[in-house]
Amino acid sequence: MRRDEIISVKSTLGKGKKKPQRSKRQKNEFTMDDDSAAKKLKTALIILPIIMILLAITGLIIGLNQFSGLFAPAQTQSSVQSDAEVYDDSKLLLIVSPDSPLPGDYALNLDSFGGIQVDKMIIPDLQAMLDAAKKEGMALSCDVGYISPEQQHEVYMDEVQRLIAQNGYSNSRALEEAENTVPAENHSELQTGLCVRFSSLRSGSFKGSEEYYWLMSNSIRYGFILRYPEGKESSTGFGEDDSLFRYVGMQNASHMRSMDMCLDEYVRYLNSR
């Protein structure tokens, strides 16, 4: 067979033979799997960085909290108690006087402290104040705390009898005059459990003692104020009492000092706002 005939036969055979093709279904299946894998990979690439960022932020917040805790100043029992101001101001700022008797529903929560009784809520700050005073060489003594109605009545009547005996007052005048220095039953702030009377173990006159000046400078840091200061008689209704300190909380005490107000003036100021 000639060369040209062979070529012609091959050409004819090639045209009759069809090339095998992949089924459309098979082709589509492979295409769908490829697309699904690509989508999953794309989603993972988006979500993974977000998760890593969130984990990094969480770790940073935890680390900052722990770091700040290491360098935060240690809070004393006094600052924890007072800065929170967890007590109702209606009790801390209660005024008891000849014109304002102790409310009948007043709640006492007494506990013993250094031989006296006081409201439990003032003990942490009172103890912190005495500890600080001792470290600075002060010799403070807590002589009087809570007084019961019966005890207050006895003290008041003793003053009445003294005025009658020494000044020749009538009974009615003595009863009236006594209230200027010794309140009658249920009219004394010593019945609140929030007052403490101090003295100096080294001096007879408390006002001239180092302990008195230390208290006047530092008592507000522990929530205590001088209850009846000199020059405030027209507001308090009582003469000066240099040894009786009242607990009002650190915030109130600080505000009163900055505004040069006694408790009575401060309460009137708050009520007028």
C-alpha positions as MATLAB code, in Angstrom:
seq = 'MRRDEIISVKSTLGKGKKKPQRSKRQKNEFTMDDDSAAKKLKTALIILPIIMILLAITGLIIGLNQFSGLFAPAQTQSSVQSDAEVYDDSKLLLIVSPDSPLPGDYALNLDSFGGIQVDKMIIPDLQAMLDAAKKEGMALSCDVGYISPEQQHEVYMDEVQRLIAQNGYSNSRALEEAENTVPAENHSELQTGLCVRFSSLRSGSFKGSEEYYWLMSNSIRYGFILRYPEGKESSTGFGEDDSLFRYVGMQNASHMRSMDMCLDEYVRYLNSR';
ca = [
       0.000    0.000    0.000;
       1.290    3.350   -0.950;
       2.130    6.032    1.620;
      -0.707    8.293    0.639;
      -3.187    5.416    0.904;
      -1.965    4.597    4.419;
      -2.426    8.213    5.495;
      -5.898    8.235    4.028;
      -6.866    5.075    5.916;
      -5.559    6.454    9.233;
      -7.441    9.661    8.688;
     -10.629    7.750    8.064;
     -10.167    5.577   11.163;
      -9.433    8.585   13.314;
     -12.634   10.284   12.326;
     -14.671    7.240   13.245;
     -13.156    6.815   16.684;
     -14.577    9.143   19.450;
     -12.442   10.369   22.331;
     -13.852    9.235   25.724;
     -15.277   12.150   27.808;
     -15.837   12.508   31.555;
     -19.464   12.505   32.450;
     -21.006   15.845   33.310;
     -22.073   14.505   36.683;
     -18.569   13.466   37.563;
     -17.229   16.838   36.532;
     -19.840   18.692   38.660;
     -19.096   16.569   41.720;
     -15.449   17.445   41.652;
     -16.272   21.112   41.114;
     -18.618   21.212   44.139;
     -16.027   19.591   46.434;
     -13.392   22.061   45.377;
     -15.714   25.022   45.982;
     -16.776   23.716   49.446;
     -13.187   23.244   50.560;
     -12.291   26.699   49.349;
     -15.185   28.264   51.227;
     -14.272   26.438   54.438;
     -10.667   27.512   54.125;
     -11.717   31.098   53.511;
     -14.037   31.061   56.545;
     -11.302   29.597   58.732;
      -8.873   32.244   57.587;
     -11.379   34.938   58.626;
     -12.465   33.442   61.974;
      -9.031   32.338   63.186;
      -7.535   35.863   63.362;
     -10.662   37.109   65.186;
     -10.351   34.346   67.797;
      -6.668   35.091   68.212;
      -7.388   38.809   68.682;
     -10.093   38.094   71.287;
      -7.766   35.765   73.183;
      -5.020   38.374   73.086;
      -7.375   41.084   74.423;
      -8.609   38.781   77.218;
      -5.051   37.960   78.204;
      -4.110   41.628   78.150;
      -7.020   42.581   80.441;
      -6.168   39.813   82.910;
      -2.516   40.791   82.852;
      -3.263   44.463   83.459;
      -5.524   43.633   86.405;
      -2.861   41.468   87.988;
      -0.163   44.048   87.289;
      -2.168   46.904   88.800;
      -2.954   44.729   91.828;
       0.746   44.292   92.492;
       1.381   48.015   92.654;
      -1.897   49.236   94.147;
      -1.442   50.644   97.674;
      -2.616   48.299  100.355;
      -5.898   49.454  101.827;
      -6.124   49.640  105.547;
      -9.168   48.340  107.315;
     -10.091   51.971  107.887;
     -10.048   52.966  104.215;
     -11.990   49.878  103.156;
     -14.628   50.600  105.723;
     -14.982   54.333  105.158;
     -14.304   54.901  101.476;
     -17.113   52.579  100.575;
     -19.512   54.625  102.668;
     -21.699   51.557  103.092;
     -23.638   53.165  105.944;
     -26.752   55.235  105.585;
     -26.053   58.960  105.985;
     -29.345   59.296  107.813;
     -27.614   57.577  110.746;
     -24.154   59.079  110.300;
     -25.593   62.600  110.097;
     -28.277   62.184  112.745;
     -28.402   65.126  115.149;
     -29.587   64.512  118.700;
     -30.113   67.628  120.829;
     -32.563   69.193  123.271;
     -34.663   70.098  120.231;
     -34.127   66.798  118.366;
     -34.640   63.668  120.479;
     -33.286   60.290  119.514;
     -35.829   58.610  117.181;
     -37.849   55.880  118.834;
     -36.912   53.409  116.087;
     -33.190   54.169  116.226;
     -31.284   50.912  115.724;
     -28.336   50.270  118.016;
     -25.657   47.725  117.105;
     -23.318   47.870  120.065;
     -20.084   46.084  120.756;
     -17.406   46.378  123.434;
     -14.261   48.335  122.677;
     -11.513   49.093  125.175;
     -13.819   48.971  128.170;
     -16.615   51.027  126.591;
     -19.468   50.291  124.215;
     -19.808   51.820  120.750;
     -21.675   51.095  117.553;
     -19.955   48.235  115.717;
     -19.585   50.204  112.514;
     -17.173   52.743  114.033;
     -14.811   50.188  115.572;
     -12.540   49.594  112.524;
     -11.901   53.323  112.035;
     -11.620   53.986  115.764;
      -9.060   51.213  116.144;
      -7.110   52.434  113.105;
      -7.040   55.957  114.527;
      -5.802   54.806  117.926;
      -3.150   52.626  116.297;
      -1.912   55.546  114.212;
      -1.842   57.814  117.271;
       0.138   55.250  119.250;
       2.720   54.943  116.465;
       3.265   58.692  116.708;
       3.738   58.581  120.459;
       0.269   59.766  121.459;
      -1.304   58.513  124.674;
      -5.016   58.593  123.861;
      -7.596   57.017  126.097;
     -11.255   56.296  125.271;
     -13.135   57.111  128.450;
     -16.785   57.240  127.420;
     -18.789   55.667  124.626;
     -22.441   54.688  124.523;
     -24.599   55.775  127.445;
     -27.975   54.174  128.125;
     -31.102   56.322  128.655;
     -31.016   55.491  132.370;
     -27.373   56.529  132.690;
     -28.024   59.726  130.776;
     -30.925   60.591  133.066;
     -28.692   60.135  136.116;
     -25.975   62.370  134.659;
     -28.544   65.022  133.783;
     -30.151   64.989  137.221;
     -26.715   65.195  138.877;
     -26.087   68.394  136.924;
     -29.496   69.736  137.938;
     -28.724   69.124  141.600;
     -25.295   70.718  141.232;
     -26.799   73.893  139.760;
     -29.346   74.090  142.557;
     -26.740   73.575  145.270;
     -23.972   75.794  143.881;
     -25.922   78.550  142.146;
     -29.134   78.567  144.127;
     -31.235   77.976  141.017;
     -34.843   76.977  141.303;
     -35.664   73.465  140.178;
     -37.255   74.636  136.900;
     -34.340   76.924  136.064;
     -31.829   74.214  136.928;
     -33.634   71.772  134.646;
     -33.430   74.291  131.807;
     -29.843   75.372  132.426;
     -28.583   71.809  132.761;
     -29.505   71.078  129.148;
     -26.871   73.553  127.973;
     -24.141   71.217  129.133;
     -25.750   67.857  129.914;
     -28.625   66.731  127.699;
     -31.586   64.966  129.216;
     -32.507   61.354  128.543;
     -32.875   60.585  124.805;
     -31.432   63.993  123.914;
     -27.759   63.058  124.066;
     -25.630   61.990  121.128;
     -23.790   59.635  123.447;
     -26.882   57.458  123.143;
     -26.225   56.989  119.405;
     -23.126   54.868  119.988;
     -21.299   57.099  117.483;
     -19.559   59.347  120.022;
     -16.376   58.796  122.000;
     -14.952   60.951  124.755;
     -11.152   61.020  124.788;
      -8.576   61.977  127.355;
      -4.807   62.169  127.528;
      -2.937   59.764  129.765;
      -0.202   62.364  130.172;
      -2.110   65.573  130.817;
      -4.934   66.740  133.027;
      -6.229   69.326  130.537;
      -7.115   67.548  127.328;
      -7.379   70.675  125.174;
      -3.799   71.655  125.873;
      -2.429   68.157  125.320;
      -0.521   66.782  122.341;
      -3.251   64.187  121.978;
      -5.876   66.886  121.476;
      -3.869   68.607  118.747;
      -3.166   65.263  117.089;
      -6.883   64.468  116.992;
      -7.763   67.883  115.615;
      -5.260   67.348  112.801;
      -5.922   63.709  112.011;
      -9.381   62.633  113.182;
     -11.127   63.410  109.869;
      -8.889   60.869  108.140;
     -10.727   58.253  110.175;
     -14.211   59.761  109.943;
     -14.298   61.585  113.307;
     -15.059   65.241  114.013;
     -15.069   67.363  117.163;
     -18.764   67.442  117.940;
     -18.993   70.732  119.849;
     -16.167   73.025  118.680;
     -15.431   76.468  120.013;
     -17.184   79.261  118.128;
     -20.073   77.074  116.947;
     -22.228   77.374  120.063;
     -25.015   79.203  118.215;
     -25.285   76.287  115.771;
     -24.826   73.341  118.118;
     -26.766   74.757  121.053;
     -24.004   73.592  123.398;
     -20.850   75.075  124.792;
     -17.447   73.929  123.630;
     -16.554   70.332  124.478;
     -12.960   69.606  123.552;
     -13.025   65.869  124.248;
     -16.193   64.587  122.563;
     -15.669   63.307  119.003;
     -18.405   62.041  116.733;
     -18.153   59.541  113.891;
     -19.655   60.779  110.590;
     -17.600   58.848  108.017;
     -14.515   59.981  106.137;
     -16.304   61.696  103.274;
     -18.578   63.770  105.496;
     -15.735   64.632  107.863;
     -13.549   65.786  104.980;
     -16.313   67.968  103.527;
     -17.051   69.523  106.904;
     -13.379   70.374  107.423;
     -13.037   71.941  103.966;
     -16.142   74.074  104.521;
     -15.318   74.882  108.181;
     -18.704   73.577  109.311;
     -19.821   71.790  112.433;
     -22.241   68.882  112.091;
     -25.320   71.041  112.588;
     -24.244   73.527  109.892;
     -23.325   70.746  107.510;
     -26.698   68.997  107.882;
     -28.528   72.278  107.294;
     -26.372   72.888  104.241;
     -27.199   69.465  102.796;
     -30.906   69.888  103.514;
     -30.970   73.233  101.733;
     -29.570   71.842   98.500;
];
